[in-house]
Structure formats: structure tokens, C-alpha cells
Amino acid sequence: GNRMIYNLAGNHEAAYVAKSVLKDYIPYVEGVGSAAVFKQGDLMFVAVDANFTRSGSDAPEDILPCREFTIPDAQIAWLKAQVAMQMDGNVKGIVWISHIALQDIDAESQGKLLGELKTYGLPMTVFEGHTHIESYKELVDETTGEVYCKVYTLPAVTITNGYPYYTVTFVNGEVWNLDKHTTQTISGN
């Protein structure tokens, strides 16, 4: 139908994919890393890739896989500026998409980005992967005791009966329905 499909490079892709290929995933921004901010309907999407760093050329052998997943300050500043530039009164929710799970991103950098996004006072949702385990949790503000972010771990790893994918429906900036599906093949068509 008219639903959008979003691809995120995982750590295995990140170790072997040239920057030029990343236009099909989260695009690579020179001096920033793989990051994107875009609006779809009444949602603001913030795509973050804490998978890897680059050194020298675009050749896969110059890609440095991360041992520790960190969102660089330059990437946080770029994302903050992009969100501020695109934010308007029509946005009802913010969605952070990342292959790397929040629990695997160092607490300082994830806290900085969450703090920036939290200032808008909108419902916040995180879709993450990497852990290979499907789960759901809520992040609670320590001061107010209120839930400020809902985190869905939606692994897209191969399983015996196919590849999982998810159809998500939002209402007023929050997840209203999430359906899991499987397919036997992944096609570019």
C-alpha cells in the first residue's frame, strides 16, 4: 500500500558495506556518520547508526567495526539541528530507529540524544534490534515518574520459517498497532 519501508544496516552489514551503498539504509553524512532525520505523516524519524566509524577511503577494508557502540557528539549535534529545523506543530511523535539496542549504546551518548528529543514533550518511541530477542520496555523519568519513551526491540534475524518484519500503525504519535509478519525471501522489488 502506501506504507514506507525503512532499512537499517546492522553490525554485520556495517563491517563490509561501503559508504556509497548506505544511501539504501541510513545515509552517511561526511563528518557526522550514518544519520538521518525525516518526517513521515505526523511523525519525526531520527535514524541513528552507532555501528562503525570510517577511516580514510570508502573501501570496506577501511571500515573500523566498533567494539563499543557510541553516538559521537558530532552526530548528536547534527541530529539535534536537523530535528529543530524540521520540527513543526504537525509533528505528534518522535521515532528513533537504530539497529543497535539502547542497552548496547554507551549510557552517556544515548542519554544525550534521548535528552535532546525529550525536550519536545512529544510521545517518543524507539525501534531497535541487535539483541536477537523481541521485547518491550518503558523508560521512566526519574524526576516525574512518568513514562517518556517506549522501546520495542524488533529483531530482523533469519529464523527457521522466514525473515520477520513488522507493520506499525501510529495514532496521535504513539504506537497503536504492531503486527509481526514473516516472509521466505527478501527482495529488492
C-alpha positions as CSV (number, residue, x, y, z in Angstrom):
1,G,0.0,0.0,0.0
2,N,1.2,3.5,0.8
3,R,3.3,2.4,3.8
4,M,7.0,3.4,3.8
5,I,9.7,0.8,4.3
6,Y,12.8,1.7,6.3
7,N,16.1,-0.3,6.2
8,L,18.8,-0.2,8.9
9,A,22.2,-1.5,8.4
10,G,23.2,-3.9,11.2
11,N,26.6,-4.6,12.6
12,H,27.3,-7.3,10.0
13,E,26.5,-5.1,7.1
14,A,28.4,-2.2,8.6
15,A,31.6,-4.2,8.7
16,Y,31.6,-4.7,4.9
17,V,29.5,-2.0,3.3
18,A,31.0,1.0,1.5
19,K,29.5,4.4,2.3
20,S,28.2,4.7,-1.2
21,V,25.9,1.8,-0.6
22,L,24.5,3.3,2.6
23,K,22.1,5.5,0.6
24,D,19.8,2.4,0.7
25,Y,20.0,2.4,4.5
26,I,20.8,5.3,6.8
27,P,22.8,7.7,4.6
28,Y,26.3,8.5,5.5
29,V,26.9,12.2,6.3
30,E,30.5,13.3,5.9
31,G,32.0,14.3,9.3
32,V,28.9,13.1,11.1
33,G,28.4,9.4,10.4
34,S,25.3,7.5,9.4
35,A,22.3,9.5,10.4
36,A,19.0,10.8,9.1
37,V,16.1,12.9,10.2
38,F,12.9,13.0,8.2
39,K,9.1,13.4,8.6
40,Q,6.6,10.9,7.5
41,G,3.0,11.9,8.2
42,D,2.8,13.4,11.7
43,L,6.0,11.6,12.9
44,M,9.6,12.8,13.1
45,F,12.0,9.9,12.5
46,V,15.5,10.0,13.9
47,A,17.7,7.3,12.4
48,V,21.0,6.6,14.2
49,D,23.8,4.2,13.4
50,A,26.3,3.6,16.2
51,N,27.7,0.6,14.3
52,F,31.0,1.8,13.0
53,T,33.5,4.5,12.2
54,R,35.3,5.4,9.0
55,S,39.0,6.0,8.3
56,G,40.4,7.1,5.0
57,S,38.7,5.9,1.9
58,D,35.3,4.3,1.3
59,A,36.9,0.9,0.8
60,P,35.3,-1.8,3.1
61,E,38.8,-2.6,4.4
62,D,39.0,1.0,5.8
63,I,35.8,0.5,7.9
64,L,36.5,0.2,11.5
65,P,33.9,-2.0,13.3
66,C,33.1,-0.7,16.8
67,R,33.8,-2.6,19.9
68,E,31.9,-0.1,21.9
69,F,28.8,1.4,20.4
70,T,28.8,5.2,20.9
71,I,26.9,8.0,19.2
72,P,29.5,10.7,18.5
73,D,29.0,14.2,19.7
74,A,29.1,15.4,16.1
75,Q,26.3,13.1,15.2
76,I,24.2,14.2,18.2
77,A,24.7,17.9,17.3
78,W,23.8,17.2,13.7
79,L,20.7,15.2,14.7
80,K,19.6,18.0,17.2
81,A,20.0,20.7,14.5
82,Q,18.0,18.6,11.9
83,V,15.2,17.9,14.3
84,A,14.9,21.6,15.3
85,M,14.9,22.6,11.7
86,Q,12.2,20.2,10.7
87,M,10.0,20.3,13.8
88,D,6.6,22.0,13.4
89,G,3.2,21.9,15.0
90,N,2.1,19.0,12.9
91,V,4.6,16.5,14.5
92,K,2.8,14.4,17.1
93,G,5.6,11.9,17.9
94,I,9.3,11.2,17.6
95,V,10.5,7.8,16.5
96,W,14.2,6.8,17.0
97,I,15.2,3.9,14.8
98,S,18.5,2.1,15.3
99,H,19.9,-1.4,14.7
100,I,22.0,-1.1,17.9
101,A,19.8,-1.5,21.0
102,L,19.8,1.3,23.6
103,Q,21.2,-1.1,26.2
104,D,24.3,-1.6,24.0
105,I,24.9,2.1,23.3
106,D,27.0,3.7,25.9
107,A,24.8,5.4,28.5
108,E,26.3,8.9,28.1
109,S,25.8,9.3,24.4
110,Q,22.3,7.7,24.4
111,G,21.3,9.8,27.3
112,K,22.4,13.0,25.5
113,L,20.3,12.1,22.4
114,L,17.3,11.0,24.5
115,G,17.5,14.2,26.5
116,E,17.5,16.3,23.3
117,L,14.5,14.5,21.9
118,K,12.7,14.6,25.3
119,T,12.7,18.4,25.3
120,Y,9.9,18.5,22.7
121,G,7.4,16.9,25.1
122,L,6.1,14.5,22.4
123,P,5.5,10.8,22.7
124,M,8.8,9.0,22.0
125,T,9.2,5.5,20.6
126,V,12.4,3.6,19.9
127,F,12.6,0.7,17.5
128,E,15.8,-1.2,18.0
129,G,17.4,-4.5,17.1
130,H,20.8,-6.2,17.6
131,T,19.8,-8.3,20.7
132,H,18.0,-11.0,18.7
133,I,15.3,-11.1,21.3
134,E,11.9,-9.5,20.8
135,S,11.0,-7.3,23.8
136,Y,9.2,-4.2,25.0
137,K,10.1,-1.8,27.9
138,E,9.3,1.7,29.0
139,L,11.7,4.4,30.0
140,V,10.6,6.3,33.1
141,D,11.7,9.9,34.0
142,E,13.4,9.6,37.4
143,T,12.1,13.0,38.5
144,T,8.4,12.8,37.5
145,G,8.0,9.0,37.4
146,E,6.2,9.3,34.1
147,V,6.9,7.1,31.0
148,Y,8.7,9.3,28.4
149,C,9.7,6.6,25.9
150,K,8.5,3.2,24.8
151,V,11.2,0.9,23.4
152,Y,10.4,-2.0,21.1
153,T,13.2,-4.5,20.3
154,L,12.3,-6.0,16.9
155,P,15.0,-8.3,15.7
156,A,15.2,-8.9,12.0
157,V,17.4,-12.0,12.1
158,T,16.8,-15.1,10.0
159,I,14.5,-17.6,11.7
160,T,13.6,-21.1,10.6
161,N,10.3,-20.1,9.0
162,G,11.5,-16.9,7.3
163,Y,12.6,-13.3,7.9
164,P,10.5,-11.3,10.3
165,Y,9.3,-7.8,9.5
166,Y,6.8,-5.5,11.3
167,T,3.9,-3.4,10.3
168,V,3.4,-0.5,12.7
169,T,0.5,1.9,12.9
170,F,0.6,5.1,14.9
171,V,-2.2,7.2,16.2
172,N,-1.5,10.6,17.8
173,G,2.2,10.0,17.8
174,E,2.0,6.7,19.6
175,V,2.1,3.0,18.5
176,W,-1.5,1.9,18.1
177,N,-0.8,-1.5,16.5
178,L,2.3,-3.6,15.8
179,D,2.0,-6.7,13.6
180,K,4.7,-9.2,13.1
181,H,5.0,-11.0,9.7
182,T,7.4,-13.3,8.1
183,T,8.5,-13.8,4.5
184,Q,10.5,-16.6,2.9
185,T,12.6,-14.2,0.8
186,I,13.8,-10.6,0.9
187,S,13.5,-8.9,-2.4
188,G,14.5,-5.5,-3.7
189,N,11.2,-5.3,-5.6
